[in-house]
Amino acid sequence: METKIDENTSDGYHTFKELYEHRHALYILVANADQRAWKSVRHADGSEWDGWFISGIDFEHGPITYHLPARLWKNLKCKELNNAPEWDGHTSEDVVKRLHIASERV
């Protein structure tokens, strides 16, 4: 029998839903403290994801971006762009590396 994985799936301590809420809150804290942060409802090509927006921080060693639920738009106090910058192809692993590099420079 195949196990269904959803937001209520737990590692025994936290559900995916809890972990994503933590990630959202931590990202917003970091982005609100950084002048290079931005947010946009539209991607570079003008497309949109219903119920979501994109936000990023343009570090000198490469940008990081996250999609966030539309309900958190007002929590993010950064510049609003008509369209997000062109995606540079970064992966989840790149984001973690770039965050570690940025934390070493604080």
N, CA, C and O atoms as a Tinker XYZ file with bonds, in Angstrom:
   424  protein
     1  N      0.846000   -1.185000    0.000000    73     2
     2  CA     0.000000    0.000000    0.000000    64     1     3
     3  C      0.890000    1.246000    0.000000    63     2     4     5
     4  O      1.830000    1.357000    0.787000    81     3
     5  N      0.577000    2.160000   -0.883000    73     3     6
     6  CA     1.355000    3.387000   -1.009000    64     5     7
     7  C      0.899000    4.408000    0.038000    63     6     8     9
     8  O     -0.297000    4.627000    0.229000    81     7
     9  N      1.875000    5.030000    0.712000    73     7    10
    10  CA     1.573000    6.038000    1.715000    64     9    11
    11  C      1.367000    7.386000    1.038000    63    10    12    13
    12  O      2.182000    7.811000    0.220000    81    11
    13  N      0.286000    8.043000    1.380000    73    11    14
    14  CA     0.017000    9.370000    0.831000    64    13    15
    15  C      0.827000   10.397000    1.628000    63    14    16    17
    16  O      0.780000   10.426000    2.858000    81    15
    17  N      1.562000   11.227000    0.911000    73    15    18
    18  CA     2.334000   12.293000    1.550000    64    17    19
    19  C      1.632000   13.611000    1.272000    63    18    20    21
    20  O      1.395000   13.971000    0.119000    81    19
    21  N      1.302000   14.327000    2.339000    73    19    22
    22  CA     0.660000   15.632000    2.197000    64    21    23
    23  C      1.153000   16.550000    3.313000    63    22    24    25
    24  O      2.115000   16.219000    4.005000    81    23
    25  N      0.508000   17.692000    3.492000    73    23    26
    26  CA     0.980000   18.672000    4.483000    64    25    27
    27  C      0.926000   18.147000    5.915000    63    26    28    29
    28  O      1.575000   18.699000    6.803000    81    27
    29  N      0.164000   17.096000    6.141000    73    27    30
    30  CA     0.058000   16.532000    7.485000    64    29    31
    31  C      1.040000   15.397000    7.740000    63    30    32    33
    32  O      1.078000   14.842000    8.839000    81    31
    33  N      1.834000   15.049000    6.733000    73    31    34
    34  CA     2.861000   14.031000    6.903000    64    33    35
    35  C      3.875000   14.536000    7.923000    63    34    36    37
    36  O      4.294000   15.692000    7.874000    81    35
    37  N      4.265000   13.663000    8.846000    73    35    38
    38  CA     5.149000   14.059000    9.933000    64    37    39
    39  C      6.381000   13.169000    9.987000    63    38    40    41
    40  O      6.353000   12.001000    9.600000    81    39
    41  N      7.463000   13.761000   10.478000    73    39    42
    42  CA     8.677000   12.990000   10.738000    64    41    43
    43  C      8.670000   12.471000   12.179000    63    42    44    45
    44  O      9.665000   11.927000   12.658000    81    43
    45  N      7.561000   12.644000   12.845000    73    43    46
    46  CA     7.445000   12.250000   14.242000    64    45    47
    47  C      7.551000   13.433000   15.186000    63    46    48    49
    48  O      7.239000   13.328000   16.373000    81    47
    49  N      7.991000   14.551000   14.652000    73    47    50
    50  CA     8.130000   15.778000   15.440000    64    49    51
    51  C      7.336000   16.933000   14.836000    63    50    52    53
    52  O      6.640000   17.657000   15.548000    81    51
    53  N      7.447000   17.101000   13.514000    73    51    54
    54  CA     6.791000   18.215000   12.825000    64    53    55
    55  C      6.133000   17.722000   11.546000    63    54    56    57
    56  O      6.597000   16.769000   10.920000    81    55
    57  N      5.048000   18.382000   11.168000    73    55    58
    58  CA     4.417000   18.087000    9.882000    64    57    59
    59  C      5.065000   18.961000    8.806000    63    58    60    61
    60  O      5.717000   19.959000    9.114000    81    59
    61  N      4.877000   18.576000    7.548000    73    59    62
    62  CA     5.350000   19.425000    6.453000    64    61    63
    63  C      4.750000   20.824000    6.575000    63    62    64    65
    64  O      5.433000   21.821000    6.337000    81    63
    65  N      3.470000   20.895000    6.946000    73    63    66
    66  CA     2.812000   22.195000    7.085000    64    65    67
    67  C      3.534000   23.069000    8.109000    63    66    68    69
    68  O      3.787000   24.246000    7.854000    81    67
    69  N      3.865000   22.495000    9.263000    73    67    70
    70  CA     4.597000   23.248000   10.297000    64    69    71
    71  C      5.960000   23.712000    9.778000    63    70    72    73
    72  O      6.347000   24.863000    9.983000    81    71
    73  N      6.676000   22.825000    9.113000    73    71    74
    74  CA     8.008000   23.173000    8.626000    64    73    75
    75  C      7.956000   24.278000    7.572000    63    74    76    77
    76  O      8.810000   25.165000    7.565000    81    75
    77  N      6.964000   24.232000    6.684000    73    75    78
    78  CA     6.825000   25.305000    5.693000    64    77    79
    79  C      6.454000   26.625000    6.359000    63    78    80    81
    80  O      6.929000   27.679000    5.935000    81    79
    81  N      5.626000   26.591000    7.381000    73    79    82
    82  CA     5.293000   27.826000    8.106000    64    81    83
    83  C      6.545000   28.421000    8.751000    63    82    84    85
    84  O      6.733000   29.638000    8.747000    81    83
    85  N      7.398000   27.560000    9.301000    73    83    86
    86  CA     8.666000   28.031000    9.870000    64    85    87
    87  C      9.532000   28.656000    8.778000    63    86    88    89
    88  O     10.094000   29.734000    8.971000    81    87
    89  N      9.641000   27.977000    7.625000    73    87    90
    90  CA    10.454000   28.501000    6.516000    64    89    91
    91  C      9.922000   29.848000    6.051000    63    90    92    93
    92  O     10.696000   30.780000    5.831000    81    91
    93  N      8.618000   29.955000    5.901000    73    91    94
    94  CA     8.024000   31.228000    5.479000    64    93    95
    95  C      8.359000   32.342000    6.466000    63    94    96    97
    96  O      8.784000   33.426000    6.066000    81    95
    97  N      8.167000   32.072000    7.750000    73    95    98
    98  CA     8.410000   33.098000    8.774000    64    97    99
    99  C      9.885000   33.493000    8.820000    63    98   100   101
   100  O     10.202000   34.678000    8.928000    81    99
   101  N     10.778000   32.529000    8.741000    73    99   102
   102  CA    12.215000   32.834000    8.762000    64   101   103
   103  C     12.629000   33.618000    7.525000    63   102   104   105
   104  O     13.399000   34.573000    7.630000    81   103
   105  N     12.127000   33.227000    6.350000    73   103   106
   106  CA    12.463000   33.965000    5.129000    64   105   107
   107  C     11.969000   35.407000    5.229000    63   106   108   109
   108  O     12.708000   36.335000    4.899000    81   107
   109  N     10.743000   35.603000    5.675000    73   107   110
   110  CA    10.195000   36.955000    5.789000    64   109   111
   111  C     11.027000   37.802000    6.747000    63   110   112   113
   112  O     11.275000   38.978000    6.478000    81   111
   113  N     11.459000   37.219000    7.856000    73   111   114
   114  CA    12.317000   37.930000    8.799000    64   113   115
   115  C     13.603000   38.386000    8.110000    63   114   116   117
   116  O     13.999000   39.544000    8.243000    81   115
   117  N     14.252000   37.494000    7.383000    73   115   118
   118  CA    15.501000   37.821000    6.694000    64   117   119
   119  C     15.243000   38.862000    5.594000    63   118   120   121
   120  O     15.970000   39.851000    5.500000    81   119
   121  N     14.232000   38.650000    4.779000    73   119   122
   122  CA    13.948000   39.557000    3.668000    64   121   123
   123  C     13.589000   40.957000    4.162000    63   122   124   125
   124  O     14.004000   41.948000    3.561000    81   123
   125  N     12.830000   41.049000    5.241000    73   123   126
   126  CA    12.456000   42.364000    5.769000    64   125   127
   127  C     13.661000   43.125000    6.314000    63   126   128   129
   128  O     13.604000   44.346000    6.460000    81   127
   129  N     14.740000   42.427000    6.612000    73   127   130
   130  CA    15.947000   43.068000    7.140000    64   129   131
   131  C     16.966000   43.380000    6.042000    63   130   132   133
   132  O     18.032000   43.927000    6.325000    81   131
   133  N     16.647000   43.037000    4.795000    73   131   134
   134  CA    17.623000   43.195000    3.713000    64   133   135
   135  C     17.071000   44.103000    2.619000    63   134   136   137
   136  O     16.016000   43.829000    2.046000    81   135
   137  N     17.792000   45.187000    2.334000    73   135   138
   138  CA    17.368000   46.176000    1.339000    64   137   139
   139  C     17.303000   45.614000   -0.081000    63   138   140   141
   140  O     16.679000   46.219000   -0.954000    81   139
   141  N     17.934000   44.474000   -0.320000    73   139   142
   142  CA    17.954000   43.891000   -1.669000    64   141   143
   143  C     16.749000   43.002000   -1.950000    63   142   144   145
   144  O     16.612000   42.484000   -3.058000    81   143
   145  N     15.877000   42.817000   -0.966000    73   143   146
   146  CA    14.717000   41.939000   -1.116000    64   145   147
   147  C     13.657000   42.584000   -2.009000    63   146   148   149
   148  O     13.543000   43.808000   -2.073000    81   147
   149  N     12.891000   41.746000   -2.690000    73   147   150
   150  CA    11.814000   42.188000   -3.571000    64   149   151
   151  C     10.699000   41.133000   -3.554000    63   150   152   153
   152  O     10.888000   40.005000   -3.098000    81   151
   153  N      9.539000   41.539000   -4.065000    73   151   154
   154  CA     8.418000   40.609000   -4.219000    64   153   155
   155  C      7.648000   40.970000   -5.473000    63   154   156   157
   156  O      7.640000   42.127000   -5.895000    81   155
   157  N      7.001000   39.981000   -6.068000    73   155   158
   158  CA     6.209000   40.195000   -7.273000    64   157   159
   159  C      5.150000   39.109000   -7.393000    63   158   160   161
   160  O      5.365000   37.962000   -7.001000    81   159
   161  N      4.020000   39.485000   -7.933000    73   159   162
   162  CA     2.967000   38.513000   -8.216000    64   161   163
   163  C      3.295000   37.761000   -9.504000    63   162   164   165
   164  O      2.862000   36.624000   -9.694000    81   163
   165  N      4.069000   38.406000  -10.395000    73   163   166
   166  CA     4.369000   37.831000  -11.704000    64   165   167
   167  C      5.831000   37.401000  -11.824000    63   166   168   169
   168  O      6.737000   38.053000  -11.305000    81   167
   169  N      6.029000   36.296000  -12.518000    73   167   170
   170  CA     7.370000   35.849000  -12.876000    64   169   171
   171  C      7.907000   36.762000  -13.986000    63   170   172   173
   172  O      7.181000   37.621000  -14.486000    81   171
   173  N      9.160000   36.580000  -14.369000    73   171   174
   174  CA     9.794000   37.402000  -15.398000    64   173   175
   175  C      9.013000   37.361000  -16.711000    63   174   176   177
   176  O      8.939000   38.370000  -17.413000    81   175
   177  N      8.432000   36.215000  -17.052000    73   175   178
   178  CA     7.690000   36.064000  -18.313000    64   177   179
   179  C      6.241000   36.543000  -18.218000    63   178   180   181
   180  O      5.484000   36.433000  -19.182000    81   179
   181  N      5.856000   37.078000  -17.047000    73   179   182
   182  CA     4.500000   37.587000  -16.862000    64   181   183
   183  C      3.517000   36.561000  -16.322000    63   182   184   185
   184  O      2.378000   36.909000  -16.011000    81   183
   185  N      3.932000   35.301000  -16.205000    73   183   186
   186  CA     3.025000   34.272000  -15.686000    64   185   187
   187  C      2.854000   34.442000  -14.174000    63   186   188   189
   188  O      3.690000   35.041000  -13.498000    81   187
   189  N      1.755000   33.899000  -13.672000    73   187   190
   190  CA     1.432000   33.962000  -12.247000    64   189   191
   191  C      0.995000   32.593000  -11.767000    63   190   192   193
   192  O      0.484000   31.790000  -12.548000    81   191
   193  N      1.196000   32.322000  -10.471000    73   191   194
   194  CA     0.661000   31.123000   -9.828000    64   193   195
   195  C     -0.474000   31.574000   -8.925000    63   194   196   197
   196  O     -0.255000   32.328000   -7.976000    81   195
   197  N     -1.670000   31.123000   -9.212000    73   195   198
   198  CA    -2.839000   31.516000   -8.436000    64   197   199
   199  C     -2.640000   31.179000   -6.957000    63   198   200   201
   200  O     -2.363000   30.034000   -6.602000    81   199
   201  N     -2.787000   32.195000   -6.101000    73   199   202
   202  CA    -2.664000   31.988000   -4.657000    64   201   203
   203  C     -1.240000   32.090000   -4.133000    63   202   204   205
   204  O     -0.996000   31.847000   -2.951000    81   203
   205  N     -0.283000   32.453000   -5.011000    73   203   206
   206  CA     1.134000   32.513000   -4.630000    64   205   207
   207  C      1.777000   33.765000   -5.187000    63   206   208   209
   208  O      1.271000   34.361000   -6.138000    81   207
   209  N      2.896000   34.167000   -4.595000    73   207   210
   210  CA     3.740000   35.217000   -5.168000    64   209   211
   211  C      5.183000   34.773000   -5.010000    63   210   212   213
   212  O      5.473000   33.824000   -4.281000    81   211
   213  N      6.089000   35.463000   -5.696000    73   211   214
   214  CA     7.502000   35.118000   -5.635000    64   213   215
   215  C      8.251000   36.255000   -4.959000    63   214   216   217
   216  O      7.923000   37.428000   -5.142000    81   215
   217  N      9.252000   35.897000   -4.184000    73   215   218
   218  CA    10.088000   36.889000   -3.519000    64   217   219
   219  C     11.532000   36.431000   -3.592000    63   218   220   221
   220  O     11.818000   35.235000   -3.656000    81   219
   221  N     12.430000   37.387000   -3.581000    73   219   222
   222  CA    13.832000   37.041000   -3.640000    64   221   223
   223  C     14.710000   38.061000   -2.945000    63   222   224   225
   224  O     14.271000   39.159000   -2.600000    81   223
   225  N     15.944000   37.678000   -2.750000    73   223   226
   226  CA    16.977000   38.579000   -2.252000    64   225   227
   227  C     18.147000   38.433000   -3.218000    63   226   228   229
   228  O     18.628000   37.326000   -3.460000    81   227
   229  N     18.596000   39.548000   -3.762000    73   227   230
   230  CA    19.670000   39.540000   -4.744000    64   229   231
   231  C     21.028000   39.718000   -4.067000    63   230   232   233
   232  O     21.564000   40.824000   -3.995000    81   231
   233  N     21.572000   38.601000   -3.570000    73   231   234
   234  CA    22.899000   38.628000   -2.966000    64   233   235
   235  C     23.948000   38.829000   -4.064000    63   234   236   237
   236  O     23.705000   38.504000   -5.226000    81   235
   237  N     25.110000   39.365000   -3.693000    73   235   238
   238  CA    26.174000   39.577000   -4.679000    64   237   239
   239  C     26.697000   38.254000   -5.252000    63   238   240   241
   240  O     27.240000   38.242000   -6.357000    81   239
   241  N     26.547000   37.166000   -4.539000    73   239   242
   242  CA    27.000000   35.850000   -4.991000    64   241   243
   243  C     25.870000   35.037000   -5.617000    63   242   244   245
   244  O     26.023000   33.837000   -5.842000    81   243
   245  N     24.748000   35.673000   -5.897000    73   243   246
   246  CA    23.617000   35.034000   -6.562000    64   245   247
   247  C     22.335000   35.181000   -5.775000    63   246   248   249
   248  O     22.361000   35.229000   -4.545000    81   247
   249  N     21.207000   35.254000   -6.474000    73   247   250
   250  CA    19.919000   35.445000   -5.812000    64   249   251
   251  C     19.379000   34.168000   -5.175000    63   250   252   253
   252  O     19.760000   33.055000   -5.540000    81   251
   253  N     18.490000   34.363000   -4.222000    73   251   254
   254  CA    17.664000   33.273000   -3.704000    64   253   255
   255  C     16.218000   33.688000   -3.923000    63   254   256   257
   256  O     15.901000   34.877000   -3.867000    81   255
   257  N     15.350000   32.740000   -4.169000    73   255   258
   258  CA    13.927000   33.035000   -4.366000    64   257   259
   259  C     13.081000   31.958000   -3.703000    63   258   260   261
   260  O     13.485000   30.804000   -3.560000    81   259
   261  N     11.904000   32.384000   -3.309000    73   259   262
   262  CA    10.907000   31.466000   -2.770000    64   261   263
   263  C      9.531000   31.879000   -3.280000    63   262   264   265
   264  O      9.259000   33.062000   -3.487000    81   263
   265  N      8.668000   30.884000   -3.480000    73   263   266
   266  CA     7.251000   31.159000   -3.689000    64   265   267
   267  C      6.600000   31.132000   -2.314000    63   266   268   269
   268  O      6.866000   30.243000   -1.505000    81   267
   269  N      5.749000   32.109000   -2.061000    73   267   270
   270  CA     5.067000   32.229000   -0.775000    64   269   271
   271  C      3.562000   32.327000   -0.997000    63   270   272   273
   272  O      3.122000   32.830000   -2.031000    81   271
   273  N      2.768000   31.853000   -0.041000    73   271   274
   274  CA     1.313000   31.969000   -0.169000    64   273   275
   275  C      0.876000   33.439000   -0.176000    63   274   276   277
   276  O      1.421000   34.263000    0.560000    81   275
   277  N     -0.102000   33.749000   -1.007000    73   275   278
   278  CA    -0.597000   35.122000   -1.142000    64   277   279
   279  C     -1.017000   35.716000    0.200000    63   278   280   281
   280  O     -0.944000   36.933000    0.370000    81   279
   281  N     -1.446000   34.911000    1.141000    73   279   282
   282  CA    -1.886000   35.419000    2.449000    64   281   283
   283  C     -0.742000   36.103000    3.211000    63   282   284   285
   284  O     -0.994000   36.850000    4.156000    81   283
   285  N      0.522000   35.852000    2.803000    73   283   286
   286  CA     1.674000   36.447000    3.493000    64   285   287
   287  C      2.200000   37.707000    2.806000    63   286   288   289
   288  O      3.173000   38.295000    3.279000    81   287
   289  N      1.588000   38.130000    1.714000    73   287   290
   290  CA     2.042000   39.297000    0.944000    64   289   291
   291  C      2.266000   40.512000    1.841000    63   290   292   293
   292  O      3.309000   41.161000    1.762000    81   291
   293  N      1.299000   40.816000    2.684000    73   291   294
   294  CA     1.384000   42.024000    3.526000    64   293   295
   295  C      2.486000   41.930000    4.586000    63   294   296   297
   296  O      2.948000   42.956000    5.086000    81   295
   297  N      2.904000   40.729000    4.927000    73   295   298
   298  CA     3.954000   40.557000    5.937000    64   297   299
   299  C      5.341000   40.910000    5.410000    63   298   300   301
   300  O      6.251000   41.205000    6.186000    81   299
   301  N      5.495000   40.879000    4.098000    73   299   302
   302  CA     6.793000   41.130000    3.480000    64   301   303
   303  C      6.892000   42.611000    3.132000    63   302   304   305
   304  O      6.188000   43.095000    2.245000    81   303
   305  N      7.769000   43.329000    3.835000    73   303   306
   306  CA     7.913000   44.787000    3.705000    64   305   307
   307  C      9.139000   45.106000    2.836000    63   306   308   309
   308  O     10.157000   45.581000    3.339000    81   307
   309  N      9.030000   44.844000    1.544000    73   307   310
   310  CA    10.149000   45.092000    0.641000    64   309   311
   311  C      9.610000   45.678000   -0.652000    63   310   312   313
   312  O      8.400000   45.816000   -0.829000    81   311
   313  N     10.523000   46.023000   -1.556000    73   311   314
   314  CA    10.077000   46.635000   -2.802000    64   313   315
   315  C      9.250000   45.651000   -3.628000    63   314   316   317
   316  O      9.525000   44.452000   -3.675000    81   315
   317  N      8.238000   46.203000   -4.270000    73   315   318
   318  CA     7.339000   45.422000   -5.118000    64   317   319
   319  C      7.721000   45.660000   -6.573000    63   318   320   321
   320  O      7.829000   46.805000   -7.013000    81   319
   321  N      7.922000   44.589000   -7.309000    73   319   322
   322  CA     8.270000   44.671000   -8.722000    64   321   323
   323  C      7.087000   44.243000   -9.586000    63   322   324   325
   324  O      6.301000   43.384000   -9.186000    81   323
   325  N      6.961000   44.841000  -10.772000    73   323   326
   326  CA     5.910000   44.408000  -11.706000    64   325   327
   327  C      6.125000   42.961000  -12.126000    63   326   328   329
   328  O      5.176000   42.180000  -12.202000    81   327
   329  N      7.382000   42.609000  -12.398000    73   327   330
   330  CA     7.753000   41.245000  -12.757000    64   329   331
   331  C      9.019000   40.885000  -11.994000    63   330   332   333
   332  O      9.895000   41.724000  -11.787000    81   331
   333  N      9.101000   39.641000  -11.584000    73   331   334
   334  CA    10.312000   39.148000  -10.924000    64   333   335
   335  C     11.469000   39.172000  -11.920000    63   334   336   337
   336  O     11.240000   39.082000  -13.126000    81   335
   337  N     12.695000   39.291000  -11.445000    73   335   338
   338  CA    13.851000   39.185000  -12.340000    64   337   339
   339  C     13.901000   37.797000  -12.997000    63   338   340   341
   340  O     13.310000   36.837000  -12.502000    81   339
   341  N     14.600000   37.722000  -14.092000    73   339   342
   342  CA    14.782000   36.439000  -14.779000    64   341   343
   343  C     15.446000   35.444000  -13.829000    63   342   344   345
   344  O     16.412000   35.787000  -13.149000    81   343
   345  N     14.935000   34.219000  -13.778000    73   343   346
   346  CA    15.481000   33.163000  -12.925000    64   345   347
   347  C     16.838000   32.741000  -13.476000    63   346   348   349
   348  O     16.975000   32.511000  -14.677000    81   347
   349  N     17.834000   32.638000  -12.613000    73   347   350
   350  CA    19.190000   32.275000  -13.042000    64   349   351
   351  C     19.415000   30.767000  -13.057000    63   350   352   353
   352  O     20.533000   30.312000  -13.295000    81   351
   353  N     18.371000   29.994000  -12.806000    73   351   354
   354  CA    18.480000   28.542000  -12.833000    64   353   355
   355  C     18.877000   27.921000  -11.505000    63   354   356   357
   356  O     19.144000   26.721000  -11.436000    81   355
   357  N     18.919000   28.741000  -10.429000    73   355   358
   358  CA    19.360000   28.184000   -9.143000    64   357   359
   359  C     18.426000   27.080000   -8.649000    63   358   360   361
   360  O     17.219000   27.085000   -8.891000    81   359
   361  N     19.045000   26.140000   -7.949000    73   359   362
   362  CA    18.339000   24.990000   -7.384000    64   361   363
   363  C     18.137000   25.200000   -5.887000    63   362   364   365
   364  O     18.625000   26.177000   -5.319000    81   363
   365  N     17.429000   24.296000   -5.262000    73   363   366
   366  CA    17.266000   24.345000   -3.805000    64   365   367
   367  C     18.615000   24.275000   -3.108000    63   366   368   369
   368  O     18.848000   24.966000   -2.116000    81   367
   369  N     19.503000   23.435000   -3.634000    73   367   370
   370  CA    20.847000   23.326000   -3.055000    64   369   371
   371  C     21.607000   24.649000   -3.189000    63   370   372   373
   372  O     22.320000   25.052000   -2.270000    81   371
   373  N     21.455000   25.330000   -4.342000    73   371   374
   374  CA    22.098000   26.633000   -4.537000    64   373   375
   375  C     21.600000   27.644000   -3.514000    63   374   376   377
   376  O     22.382000   28.432000   -2.982000    81   375
   377  N     20.307000   27.621000   -3.240000    73   375   378
   378  CA    19.734000   28.563000   -2.265000    64   377   379
   379  C     20.375000   28.345000   -0.896000    63   378   380   381
   380  O     20.760000   29.307000   -0.233000    81   379
   381  N     20.490000   27.097000   -0.472000    73   379   382
   382  CA    21.102000   26.808000    0.831000    64   381   383
   383  C     22.548000   27.289000    0.849000    63   382   384   385
   384  O     22.977000   27.915000    1.818000    81   383
   385  N     23.300000   27.006000   -0.203000    73   383   386
   386  CA    24.697000   27.454000   -0.277000    64   385   387
   387  C     24.781000   28.975000   -0.218000    63   386   388   389
   388  O     25.613000   29.523000    0.505000    81   387
   389  N     23.930000   29.655000   -0.970000    73   387   390
   390  CA    23.949000   31.119000   -1.000000    64   389   391
   391  C     23.557000   31.711000    0.350000    63   390   392   393
   392  O     24.105000   32.734000    0.761000    81   391
   393  N     22.621000   31.083000    1.033000    73   391   394
   394  CA    22.269000   31.548000    2.378000    64   393   395
   395  C     23.436000   31.379000    3.343000    63   394   396   397
   396  O     23.690000   32.255000    4.169000    81   395
   397  N     24.143000   30.260000    3.246000    73   395   398
   398  CA    25.311000   30.045000    4.114000    64   397   399
   399  C     26.401000   31.076000    3.821000    63   398   400   401
   400  O     27.011000   31.612000    4.746000    81   399
   401  N     26.646000   31.353000    2.552000    73   399   402
   402  CA    27.640000   32.371000    2.193000    64   401   403
   403  C     27.222000   33.722000    2.754000    63   402   404   405
   404  O     28.041000   34.435000    3.335000    81   403
   405  N     25.946000   34.081000    2.584000    73   403   406
   406  CA    25.453000   35.368000    3.094000    64   405   407
   407  C     25.586000   35.443000    4.606000    63   406   408   409
   408  O     25.931000   36.496000    5.142000    81   407
   409  N     25.315000   34.336000    5.309000    73   407   410
   410  CA    25.389000   34.362000    6.779000    64   409   411
   411  C     26.824000   34.538000    7.257000    63   410   412   413
   412  O     27.046000   35.082000    8.339000    81   411
   413  N     27.796000   34.091000    6.478000    73   411   414
   414  CA    29.199000   34.261000    6.838000    64   413   415
   415  C     29.645000   35.713000    6.697000    63   414   416   417
   416  O     30.642000   36.122000    7.292000    81   415
   417  N     28.902000   36.493000    5.906000    73   415   418
   418  CA    29.277000   37.880000    5.633000    64   417   419
   419  C     28.563000   38.877000    6.518000    63   418   420   421
   420  O     28.795000   40.081000    6.406000    81   419
   421  N     27.696000   38.395000    7.399000    73   419   422
   422  CA    26.949000   39.298000    8.294000    64   421   423
   423  C     27.828000   39.707000    9.461000    63   422   424
   424  O     27.390000   40.463000   10.329000    81   423
